[in-house]
Amino acid sequence: MIDTDTTHRVDEIVVGYNRDRSAVIAMLQDIQAEFRYLPEEALRYLSQSMDIPIAKIYSLASFYRAFSLEPRGEHLIHVCLGTACHVRGAVRILGTIERTLGIQAGETDANLEFTLETVNCLGACALGPVVVVNGEYHGQMTSAKATRLLKQLRKSDENQTGQDREPR
Amino acid sequence: MEALQRIRCPEDLTRLREALVSDRDPNKPCITVCSGTGCQAYGCQQLTDAFRKELERRGLTDTVDIRTTGCHGFCERGPVVVIKPEGIFYQRMEVGDVAEVVEETLVNKRIVDHLLYTDPVTGEKIVHEHDVPFYKLQTRLILGNNGLIDPTSIEDYIAVGGYNALVKALYTMEPEEIIEAVKRSGLRGRGGGGFLTGRKWESCRRAEEDIKYVICNADEGDPGAYMDRSVLEGTPHSVLEGMIIGAYAIGSHEGYIYVRYEYPLAVQNTGLALKQARAYGLLGENIAGSGFDFDIKIARGGGAFVCGESSALMRSLEGDVGEPRAKYVHAAEKGLWDRPSNLNNVETWANVPWIINEGWERYARIGTEGSKGTKIFSLVGKINNTGLVEVPMGITLREIVYEIGGGIPNSKKFKAVQTGGPSGGCIPESLLDLLVDFDELTKVGSMMGSGGMIVMDEATCMVDIARYFLNFLREESCGKCVPCREGIAGSLEILNRICAGEGRQEDIELLEELSETLRDFSLCGLGKTACNPILSTIHYFRDEYEAHISEKKCPAGVCKALIQYTIDPEKCTGCGVCLRQCPQEAISGEKKEVHVIDQSRCVKCGVCHDLCRFEAVVIQ
């Protein structure tokens, strides 16, 4: 059984596109925006509702880089690996973040605190190397700056837990 | 949106433009704040808010305008602010400078010296935007409006002559005449292919079917390239105008813009532009009263590089996995939903209104024999003036890198410039006087591509660059055809081992052989051109490959397995910064004594190198 909250949220998205089959990628994008990833039951329901085989839905969800089939952490970190960032040392920064968080690019830590992803290019090359944390750009990154940034994020989380974290 | 006066004839547009222009006092001071994605990352939004507040506080809201514009191009010096009508250029502005600028420049009409740009060559401070060397050598046919208009205002676009070309085309030109003009202008596709745009339109027009599609490719995937994004963000209406003219010439009534999902501002501004154009009757049914119908939808890409390839993009628009198909099926006959389709890139579409307005003769006078007009490049990497530059075809690489780009930072030596994204190649110093156009770049083993231009200095390893692009392409290959899927993976494996210090003598030859297979047998452009990063680096920088293989050395000091971080005892002051920050606790030493790195613990993260203020940490 798929819970009614999920079906309701998916229905709204599907109806928004007039059930147009060619809009299925856009529907998946909206589902991801709604749930922060693509939950299996939402995909199963989309498949039933649109009468598209589940295998087809999964082939789309796994082909396009924009989609995540795993739940994402509270903090979403994107390391830009565009060529301009690469020649300015983005790989070392990615390595530092991977070591500090104990996860590889594309993974989420066990507490669902951090998700680390790479992106091909953000087109903010003047700021390179660029790291984006929860949508906020941090430019001219160095390994040392990245370490400080992660420390600050962890610290603010701890403070919030201490004071009965408010729902976000 | 409130009911606007719909444009029903050419005179309506002229009247509207005249009314808009007469409402605006050209001498009224206006603060233009660059609000492209680059400057937004620098915090231009806070800057705009601060200007608004300050003007309000001083009761100047009626006498001074504020305009948030698209990308001005000089991203290196962001946030960029230009005060009109004088064109005073302030760079790296901060919220703290706002009160001073309002007081000094807007009230007292004086220049704020410390916000001016200093020419690194002459050391002189430059007051006006048009005198800054970065802009001086450019010919900004397409980007010019970016600094003038608010991209969210169709009225701004109309006031500077927008939609004039559309009305001219609809009312005074036959479709064949438009195609002829675009052909004669010599405009070639700006997405990388370089195919003659007019000819493409012609074959789509000739296809005998009622339903045809016109598509704008805004799936700008080349890393280090962001010109299409800036055009869509900054003057979305110029792209729409070009598309409507193209649709009229081809005989299409439905269009699509396929935009990267990583470009939210471009999606937003384009969506708004479509709404505004519809409200004025410049898009939709009976456009400008001419009887011609055409509408456009936006589709957001899913983040697959291969969807920049036209047939893959069309599959994606159909809601399918973006896999290319063989080239013998022509999109002009069987494209989207197997209907005749014409796809052009953002910048190509944005060139069309200019050609119609100014005439193909004027356009054809710009550029070289085989490449006409201008090209926008994103000049990035190890360069002083990172930014978007629009230059006439036929300018030399040297002019771009040294005169516009201001040379290489930190007095390092220039090594190469990479053009054409993952399908392009690296061009060495000996070819800096190359004239930049479609054919010349191809001749030296690179290509124009969509216009990424990444500058590399002596601290860039060329084997690592080849590996970087192949790694990129392996991730992005759709896997449909074997030569691309296996050829790229195989090449990457060889490059990986060379970078790891395990290269074999026969590896260079093997790479060259694999490259030929990739080029000759891959299904689409992704695989066919995947050899370029390898072949061009082997051709021009063979000695670096040999150093990796034979001497197990990375001359640029990049490949981790082949380098060591050590501390120069002459320079180390024993300050202890590296010791405290080393994540591996690999550094030891007493305070004020020379420190030492324990190589067995070092993971080569480079933190010590980044932090040392005395340049005592050296890479060997």
Interface residues (C-beta under 8 A of the other chain):
Chain A: R21 S22 A23 V24 I25 A26 L28 Q29 S59 L60 F63 Y64 R65 A66 F67 L81 G82 T83 A84 H86 V87 R88 G89 R92 G95 T96 R99 T100 V119 N120 C121 L122 G123 A124 C125 A126 L127 G128 V130 Y137 G139 T142 S143 A144 T147
Chain B: T37 G38 Q40 A41 Y42 C75 E76 G78 E220 G221 D222 P223 G224 A225 Y226 R229 S230 Y261 E262 Y263 A299 R300 G301 G302 G303 A304 F305 S316 L317 E318 G319 D320 V321 G322 S378 V380 G381 K382 T386 G387 Q418 G421 G452 I454 M456 T460 I465 Y468 F469 F472 E476 C478 Q581 P583 V603 C605 G606 V607 D610 L611
